[in-house]
Amino acid sequence: MARKQPTVHVEVVGSVRDRPMYERVMHWKPHIERIYEALGYGKVEVQPTQSAIDEWEELNKKEQIGA
């Protein structure tokens, strides 16, 4: 039986620090999911926060306008 899935907040540091938060989350998503599965939590899905999604959408809008 799988353990209860935790709510976890992850701060990404290191080589991807200068990227938007959404890119950082998506970069580490598969690694974090595998770690929690190995710890016995079953299938865990990592999702970016709404603020990271909003930041990403705003950056994309600026790029489209500038293109």
Steps between C-alpha positions, in 0.01 A plus 500: 500500500635842403572754769302824518631751245663799668475863403856609437649838412824478305748781442729446203855628523810443292557517125136576411470789749485763226207332323134580572348295783277307258804377305674403824199297615464326165875424493489326839146353471596146386783476754281605793219266392741204486643583843158505666396181323819332628416620853171310484252781430380338177445709190555866593437778249705818530323818391629858488325758716252738341744787547764308300245437223397867499865610479558259209193622309603864552851429365352324196269795431796739508697275261207478255455877502872556445521241219 
